[in-house]
Amino acid sequence: MAMKAWLAGLDEFAKLYGVVRSGAANWRRRGLLTDEQAIIVSGSPVWPLGFAVEFGETTPYRKRLVGEALEQVKAAQGQGRLVTAAADVDPLCGNAEITALFGWARNYVNVVRNRDDTFPAPDYEVSGAPIWLVGSIENWARSKDRVMDAAVLKALKDKTYDGPGSKVLVRGAAANAPAE
């Protein structure tokens, strides 16, 4: 298996371009960063780091990449590779997808992480959220003879999963705003 692809969430975008997180979030609201360009993991968008690096050159007002920030993001995620397309990122899962895979109650992933020292450490921490390669979770489950939902596993591997965590939900004041 090839090295994992480095990823960027809104926190990493902010760091890469020297802005506060809300500035990066505004790029999403204004449509400069879209969910179509992202991978949605447990309800949050993440982008390939290569896409994030090229992002500043694709905007109407060029944004300058903070060079040392790129090395910091890479170092925080360990060995990896730079890719620009979401299709080139191995299948990912977060707490919501793992919950669906095993039929667990919400947040039970954290209980298992705390009680079972064989549960794999996250392959990533992106914008403060744990993310695993689907293969890491599958290997752990098979080693423990854990039953997985075959349909969820197939959808995660095929990148067609549409269950809990597969969509970005509107939160906060925007969730209560009247539709235009």
Buried (B, 14 or more C-beta within 10 A) or exposed (E): EEEBBBBBBBBBBBBBBEBEBEBBBBBBEEEBBEEEBBBBBBBBBBBBBBBBBEBBEEEEEEBEBBEEBBEBBBEEBEEBBBBBEBEBBBBBBBBBBBBBBBEBEEEBBEEBBEEEEEBBEBBBBBBEBBBBBBBBBBEBBEEEEEEBBEEBBEBBBEBEBEBBBBEEEEEEEEEEEEEE
